[in-house]
Amino acid sequence: MDVPQSMAPGQAFPVTASDVHIFSSEVKGEPSAIEKTRIVEAYGTGKCPKLVREMQDPDRSVRIAALKACKQVFKSPIDVGPSVNAGAVGVLASLVRDDDVSTRIHASAAFNQLCTDATGQAAVLGLRRGGAGQNTTVMKVIDAFSDPETEVRMNMYEALLQLCRLPVAVDLIVGSKYSELLVGKSGSEEAGVQPLALDLLRKCLQNMTGMQSALDSGAVSTCVQLLDSPHSEVRRSAADTLMTLCMSDAGKISSIKEGAIPKLCSLLTDSGWQVQAAAAGALMNINVEDDAKKITTQSGGVENLCKLLLNEDAQRLVTLNTLKAIAAIAPYPDARMRLKIPAVNKKLAELEKYGDSLVAKSAITASQAVNWMP
């Protein structure tokens, strides 16, 4: 039998250009379904809304995967705005208080990352579109600071420290009663978390209401106790916070009563220069009070300040705070007598001549105080 021209020998179907293409290629099966826990980026403007929806998925594994992806997405400023518009702030504020531990950990990490971005900060603080901070997010997340998981608390402390770069954030945090909470947390937290609690408390002291609330809650006593901590970073944070507290008259008086001065004098010889600088700064503020000058002198503070001043390897901040502390204590006659030695005067003259503008100015002030004659 003749084979039609449209048919090839042994072929069951007519041969056309399209047929040749189809039957000369491998036939693939249907693609496998994407796992639910694999967060796939949507196209265009659907990307961020899809991610926010997946953060709220009832399936725990999907929710956690979305939160992990969210942390990476928030590193891109171009994606933060659309995420915020899709409701990411409210969702995260809710998830940091979720019943599931892993959800809280990853939600707090994403919230922390969001707070590193200017748009994210404005959204958390309620400042977008001309707002004036009329927002409850800061209040909503306050319970997360009592979370049993250390990682959650650390993420939240870091997040609020990021927010406190904006003055309005300090006002909102103080208004949400964080000062009282942070005084207690500073004393009760784990050693690895205490510096974060103290640093956030110190931010609250920038606000007069926050300062008064902290003083009323026993902040001075807490800081004085933490000066004995075996952990260098805790001692540094406690001395730094005490320095700020002593900017107020009540803080100075409380510090004297709580026995802060002998401990600070001892910390001037600490192995960590950051602790030395913080201790010298705290003594600088406390020694505005005459009673403090006497106690500092009797506690060996003058000799330790001299050692710091004469240390050729001292960090700039240590030298600067030491100069200011010397200027504060020198009006006390006994202290001035101990400071008026050739080595100290020589060092002050060197710093006046070769120090940077701020160090030189502080050296001049200290020299005038040390060499004052009645």
C-alpha positions in Angstrom: 0.0 0.0 0.0 1.2 3.4 -0.9 2.0 5.6 2.1 0.4 9.1 1.9 2.8 11.9 1.5 1.7 13.3 4.8 2.6 10.0 6.5 6.1 8.6 7.1 6.8 4.8 7.0 6.0 3.4 10.4 4.4 6.6 11.6 0.9 6.6 13.0 0.3 10.4 12.7 0.7 12.9 9.9 4.1 14.6 9.9 3.9 18.4 10.2 6.4 21.0 11.5 4.7 21.2 14.9 4.4 17.4 15.1 8.0 17.0 14.5 8.8 19.4 17.4 6.4 17.7 19.8 7.5 14.1 19.1 11.2 14.9 19.0 11.2 16.4 22.5 10.9 14.8 25.9 7.6 15.0 27.5 7.9 16.4 31.1 5.6 15.6 33.9 3.7 18.1 35.9 5.9 20.2 38.2 5.7 19.2 41.9 3.8 21.4 44.3 5.9 23.9 46.2 6.1 23.1 49.9 4.1 25.4 52.1 7.1 26.2 54.3 9.0 27.5 51.3 8.3 31.2 51.1 8.3 32.2 47.5 8.5 35.9 46.6 5.5 37.3 44.8 5.9 39.5 41.8 5.7 43.3 41.9 3.5 45.0 44.5 2.2 41.7 45.8 5.5 40.7 47.4 5.2 42.4 50.8 1.4 41.9 51.3 1.8 38.2 50.6 4.6 38.0 53.1 2.5 39.7 55.8 -0.3 37.3 55.1 2.0 34.3 55.5 3.2 35.7 58.8 -0.3 35.2 60.1 -0.7 31.7 58.6 -2.4 29.3 61.1 0.3 26.7 60.2 3.1 27.3 62.7 5.8 26.1 60.2 4.6 28.5 57.5 4.4 31.4 60.0 8.0 30.9 61.3 9.3 30.5 57.7 7.6 33.8 56.8 9.1 35.5 59.8 12.6 34.3 58.9 12.1 35.7 55.4 10.7 38.9 56.8 13.9 39.6 58.8 15.8 39.4 55.5 13.3 41.5 53.6 13.5 44.3 56.2 17.2 44.7 55.4 16.1 46.3 52.1 14.7 49.9 52.7 12.7 49.6 49.5 10.6 46.7 50.9 10.0 48.2 54.4 7.5 50.8 53.3 5.2 48.3 51.4 5.5 45.9 54.4 4.5 48.6 56.8 1.6 49.6 54.5 0.5 46.0 54.5 0.2 46.0 58.3 3.5 44.4 59.3 3.9 46.5 62.5 0.6 45.4 64.0 1.2 41.8 63.1 4.7 41.7 64.6 3.5 43.5 67.8 0.9 40.7 68.2 3.3 37.8 67.3 6.0 38.8 69.9 3.3 37.9 72.4 2.3 34.6 70.7 1.9 31.4 72.7 4.5 29.6 70.6 8.1 30.1 71.7 9.7 29.9 68.2 7.1 32.4 66.8 8.0 34.9 69.5 11.7 34.5 68.9 11.5 35.0 65.2 8.9 37.8 65.5 11.0 39.7 67.9 14.0 39.3 65.6 12.0 40.7 62.7 10.7 43.5 64.9 14.3 44.4 65.9 15.3 44.4 62.2 12.4 46.6 61.3 13.4 49.1 64.0 16.8 49.6 62.3 15.1 51.3 59.3 13.9 54.9 59.4 10.6 54.1 57.8 10.1 51.2 60.2 10.9 53.4 63.2 8.4 56.0 62.1 5.7 53.3 61.7 6.3 51.8 65.1 6.2 55.2 66.7 3.1 56.3 64.8 4.8 59.1 63.0 3.9 58.3 59.4 1.6 60.6 57.4 2.0 63.5 59.8 1.1 61.6 62.9 2.3 62.8 66.3 3.1 59.5 68.0 -0.6 58.6 68.7 0.2 55.0 68.7 0.0 52.0 71.0 2.7 49.7 69.5 5.3 50.6 72.2 2.7 49.8 74.9 1.6 46.6 73.2 5.1 45.1 73.2 5.9 45.9 76.8 4.9 42.3 77.9 7.6 40.9 75.7 10.2 42.3 78.2 9.0 39.7 80.7 9.2 36.9 78.2 10.8 33.7 79.7 12.9 33.4 76.6 16.2 35.4 76.8 16.5 35.8 73.1 13.1 37.4 72.8 14.0 40.0 75.6 17.3 40.7 74.0 15.7 41.4 70.6 13.2 43.7 72.2 15.8 45.7 74.2 17.8 46.1 71.0 14.8 47.2 69.1 13.8 50.0 71.6 17.5 51.1 71.8 17.3 51.6 68.0 14.1 53.6 68.4 15.6 55.8 71.1 17.7 57.5 68.4 14.7 59.6 67.9 13.8 62.0 70.9 10.1 61.4 70.4 10.7 57.7 71.0 12.1 58.4 74.4 9.0 60.4 75.3 6.7 57.6 74.1 8.7 54.9 76.0 8.7 57.0 79.2 5.0 57.7 78.8 4.4 53.9 78.5 5.9 53.4 82.0 9.0 51.7 80.9 11.3 53.6 83.4 9.8 51.7 86.4 10.0 48.4 84.5 13.6 48.9 83.4 14.8 49.7 87.0 13.5 46.3 88.1 14.8 44.5 85.0 18.3 46.0 85.4 18.6 44.3 88.7 16.9 41.0 87.9 18.0 40.2 84.3 20.6 37.7 83.3 24.1 39.1 83.2 24.2 39.0 79.4 21.0 41.1 79.2 21.6 43.5 82.1 23.7 45.9 80.0 20.9 46.3 77.5 18.4 47.0 80.2 20.7 49.6 81.8 21.4 51.2 78.5 17.7 51.5 77.7 17.1 52.9 81.2 19.8 55.5 80.6 17.9 56.6 77.4 14.8 57.1 79.5 16.7 59.4 81.8 16.9 61.9 79.0 13.3 62.7 79.8 12.6 64.6 83.0 9.6 62.4 83.8 11.7 59.3 83.1 14.4 60.6 85.4 12.0 61.2 88.3 10.3 57.8 87.8 13.6 56.0 87.8 14.8 57.8 91.0 11.5 57.0 92.7 11.8 53.4 91.7 15.3 53.0 93.3 17.5 53.3 90.2 20.4 54.6 92.2 20.4 51.7 94.6 20.2 49.2 91.7 23.1 50.8 89.9 25.2 50.9 93.0 24.7 47.2 93.7 25.6 46.4 90.1 29.0 48.2 90.4 30.1 45.0 92.2 29.1 42.7 89.3 31.8 40.2 88.2 30.9 41.1 84.6 32.8 44.1 83.1 30.1 45.1 80.8 27.5 45.2 83.6 29.9 47.4 85.7 30.3 49.7 82.7 26.6 50.1 82.1 25.9 50.6 85.8 28.5 53.3 86.1 27.3 55.0 82.9 23.7 55.0 84.1 24.8 56.3 87.6 26.6 59.1 85.8 23.4 60.1 84.1 21.4 59.8 87.3 23.8 62.0 89.1 23.1 64.9 86.7 20.1 65.5 89.0 20.6 66.8 92.6 18.5 63.9 93.9 20.7 61.4 92.1 23.8 62.9 93.6 22.4 62.8 97.2 21.1 59.3 96.8 24.4 58.1 95.4 26.3 59.4 98.4 23.8 57.8 100.8 23.9 54.4 98.9 27.7 54.3 99.2 28.5 54.7 95.5 31.7 56.8 95.9 34.0 54.2 97.4 33.0 51.7 94.7 33.5 54.2 91.9 36.9 55.1 93.3 37.8 51.4 93.2 36.6 51.0 89.6 39.1 53.7 88.5 41.6 50.9 88.6 39.4 48.4 86.7 41.0 46.3 84.0 38.5 47.6 81.4 39.1 51.2 80.1 35.3 51.6 79.4 34.7 50.9 83.1 37.4 53.4 84.1 35.9 56.1 81.9 32.4 55.5 83.2 33.5 55.5 86.8 35.5 58.8 86.3 32.4 60.3 84.6 30.1 59.3 87.5 32.6 60.8 90.0 32.7 64.0 87.9 29.0 64.5 88.4 28.8 63.4 92.0 31.6 65.6 93.1 29.6 68.7 92.5 28.5 68.0 96.1 30.9 69.0 98.8 30.2 65.9 100.9 31.2 63.8 97.8 34.6 65.6 97.5 35.5 64.6 101.1 34.4 60.9 100.6 36.2 60.6 97.3 39.4 61.9 98.9 39.1 59.6 101.8 38.4 56.6 99.5 41.6 57.0 97.5 39.9 58.5 94.6 42.4 61.3 94.1 45.3 59.0 93.9 43.5 56.8 91.4 42.6 59.8 89.3 46.2 60.8 89.2 47.2 57.3 88.0 44.7 57.5 85.2 45.9 61.0 84.2 49.5 59.9 84.1 48.8 56.7 82.2 50.4 57.3 78.7 48.3 54.6 77.2 44.9 55.8 78.5 42.1 56.1 76.0 40.9 59.6 75.1 37.5 59.2 76.9 39.3 58.0 80.1 41.6 61.1 80.0 38.7 63.5 79.3 36.5 62.2 82.1 39.5 62.1 84.5 40.3 65.8 83.8 36.7 66.7 84.5 36.6 64.7 87.7 39.8 66.4 88.8 38.3 69.8 88.1 35.2 68.8 90.2 37.1 67.6 93.2 40.1 70.0 93.3 38.1 72.8 95.1 38.3 70.6 98.2 41.6 71.6 100.0 42.8 68.2 100.9 42.2 66.9 97.4 43.9 69.9 95.9 46.9 69.4 98.1 47.2 65.8 96.8 46.8 66.9 93.2 49.3 69.7 93.3 52.4 67.6 92.5 54.9 68.2 89.7 53.9 65.1 87.6 50.3 66.1 87.5 51.1 69.7 86.6 53.5 68.6 83.9 50.8 66.3 82.4 48.2 69.0 82.5 50.5 71.4 80.7 51.2 68.7 78.0 47.5 68.2 77.5 46.8 71.9 77.3 49.4 72.1 74.5 49.0 68.9 72.6 45.5 67.6 73.3 42.6 68.1 71.0 40.4 71.1 71.5 38.1 69.5 74.1 40.9 67.7 76.0 42.9 71.0 76.0 40.0 73.0 77.3 39.3 70.4 80.1 43.0 70.4 81.0 43.0 74.2 81.4 40.0 74.0 83.6 41.6 71.2 85.7 44.9 73.1 86.0 43.2 76.3 87.2 41.3 74.3 89.8 44.4 72.4 91.0 46.6 75.5 91.2 44.0 77.9 92.6 45.3 79.9 95.5 43.1 81.4 98.2 
